[in-house]
Amino acid sequence: MIDIKKAAESKTYCHDLQGQTNGLAITELASHLQGQLVAVHPAYDELFDAFAAPEVRGNPKRARSGPSTR
């Protein structure tokens, strides 16, 4: 797993990641589960709650909001 915040703050961390890719280039990042939390219909709140960060579980409004409210 890539720590996005750390990657944004540390070139050394990024270089270390590159050294672990066995010659493959990291060209895209995905956040499928987190993205589903934002786009999920309220009928599925309970089902998707397991994918939410521990600090926002049980609170669908916070799980769908941006990081500034967490």
Steps between C-alpha positions, in 0.01 A plus 500: 500500500626848419480774762382788277559770760855377561563477124388862458740613771808283443703447183700235686183301563412524129848386396476207742165403344655511153772265621237245602318481166739261321519729197128576481387861496227623732279694260163507676351481844152377581272535800207284401363421845546852632338636183200276554453649845459842340266388223296234681123534526381539861323162473846338503650697790500202738646265238789733412568604860766228531708679234496833684789614715450394863452858617198555272330158518137527596485857373420491125497879469859523628607199291377676183647838588848618414804450723468852642207390719653179632 
